[in-house]
Amino acid sequence: MEITEKRTVEEVKEVLVGRKCDFCGKMVDVHNWFRVTTSHSDWGTDSGDSYEYRDACGPECVLGFAEKYVREAHSRNPNTLCIEIEHKRSLW
């Protein structure tokens, strides 16, 4: 038989305290930033492993990376590169 009682337990958890831009290294405003997701479908079922997620501090970093990525995609044959850019904005 289990015998239980309520106790206060202190727990250590890893919590998000900030974000750093993956392109320029500056700290990201957590209320106004971009998430850049890239992937490809070159290998069929293995293409799920190709997803990469990056954080960007602002339009300059996003556009600089996107230009290079699109130019590379344009020159590939066959081309299965994919890029998704999301603007993350929090009002709190």
Secondary structure, DSSP 4 states (H G I P E B T S, - for coil): -------------------B-TTT-PBP-TTEEEEEEEE--TTGGGGGGG-EEEEESSHHHHHHHHHHHHHHHHH-SS---EEEEEEEE---
